[in-house]
Amino acid sequence: MINTFSTANRIISGAGASGHILEEVNRIGATRVLFITDSFIENIGLIDKLSAGFKEAGISRETFSKVQPNPTVHNVEEGLRILIESKADMLIAVGGGSPIDAAKAIAIAINNKPPLSQYMGYQKIPKPGIPVIAIPTTAGTGSEVTKVTVISDTETDVKMMIFDDYLLPEVALIDYELTLTMPAALTAHVGIDTLTHGIEAYVSKKSCAMTDALALSCIRLVAENLEIAWNDLNNKTAREGMAMAACHGGMAFTNSSVCLIHGMSRPLGVQFHLPHGLSNAVLLPTVTKFSISGAAHKYAQIARAMGMAKNTDTDEAANLDLIIGLEALNRRLKVPRLRDCKGIEKAKFHEVLHKMADDALASGSPQNNPIVPSKDEIIKLYQEAW
């Protein structure tokens, strides 16, 4: 079997890695830069800090800071308008997965005809975009090293997954010091998002030896660092470990694919504006329990890698410990049940169950799951997670 592996062209990591931004802009040869971010990042002055020295180096910069959580087609269109007006030849994405995903979509939109929806799915983008430097400020999505962008279409209520090599950032600057401002709840949610990436990449039907190694590294790093980072937000060792976990998880899943959890997570984000990390976290134990018999040995290895089971335990015992352990992890990190998430009303939840199940299946991710569910099984899983 032939496997293909791809990731960001250049990855620079460690404390102060973001300080290499001017060097990388010059190396690529850009002279007009557009930052893509959200209002919080702009308001705390991070863009000004990162772009210090640009003017003296003859590089102009503008900022588009209206990216919202679960970025929309409108965000992309507005960012594209600013890109055209500014005549920028490079994008620099700063923030969590939302600004980075938006920047990827804006970068390819400049050279590819609308609508964006025609590129939903796998390898459908005909032309490359302009270069993107990705600077994550959360340790969660791994979007800085993936060929995936997820954009919400508010007209159809669909969270579109677009998967293409042309979406890979040119440079990822992974500076864990930028994650030190994350509050505890966000640390938990994006951390379990990272764990979900590692787990799904490892059990995916498209996994291979290279993605398995990265996925297991991601899983181990989360087990070693997430709760420490959550309990001590300024623990630099734990923050660095989680930044590396997110990177390894991103490299793994972008080459082996995510599975059912992500397929079910995206509709929750569209219908209830649930942050992506939280929607993955609330689904992780329930969907893992459903999927476990389809890849029993691999799930047992996950339990062992996380220290939830011993190497001498049988796969069956390890799998039971994994489910118990994931449920306990959510409780310790104060991850709510679906019914307790802000903005989810029971009546609407039941009203949109069929559409969410249809959209989950249409995304393509559930087809990579160890057990491929039916629509009725997805509806039942949503109800169990409630």
FENLINSUL-V193922 format. One record per run of one state. SS is the DSSP state (H for helix, E for strand, L for the rest). FROM is the first residue (numbers start at 1). LEN is the number of residues. If there is no record, write none. Layout:
# FENLINSUL-V193922
ss->SS from->FROM len->LEN
ss->SS from->FROM len->LEN
This chain:
# FENLINSUL-V193922
ss->L from->1 len->9
ss->E from->10 len->4
ss->L from->14 len->3
ss->H from->17 len->12
ss->L from->29 len->3
ss->E from->32 len->5
ss->L from->37 len->2
ss->H from->39 len->5
ss->L from->44 len->2
ss->H from->46 len->5
ss->L from->51 len->9
ss->E from->60 len->5
ss->L from->65 len->7
ss->E from->72 len->1
ss->H from->73 len->14
ss->L from->87 len->3
ss->E from->90 len->6
ss->L from->96 len->1
ss->H from->97 len->13
ss->L from->110 len->6
ss->H from->116 len->4
ss->L from->120 len->1
ss->E from->121 len->2
ss->L from->123 len->8
ss->E from->131 len->6
ss->L from->137 len->6
ss->H from->143 len->3
ss->L from->146 len->2
ss->E from->148 len->6
ss->L from->154 len->4
ss->E from->158 len->6
ss->L from->164 len->1
ss->H from->165 len->3
ss->L from->168 len->3
ss->E from->171 len->4
ss->L from->175 len->1
ss->H from->176 len->4
ss->L from->180 len->4
ss->H from->184 len->20
ss->L from->204 len->5
ss->H from->209 len->23
ss->L from->232 len->4
ss->H from->236 len->21
ss->L from->257 len->3
ss->H from->260 len->13
ss->L from->273 len->3
ss->H from->276 len->30
ss->L from->306 len->9
ss->H from->315 len->18
ss->L from->333 len->5
ss->H from->338 len->3
ss->L from->341 len->5
ss->H from->346 len->6
ss->L from->352 len->1
ss->H from->353 len->10
ss->L from->363 len->2
ss->H from->365 len->4
ss->L from->369 len->6
ss->H from->375 len->11
ss->L from->386 len->1
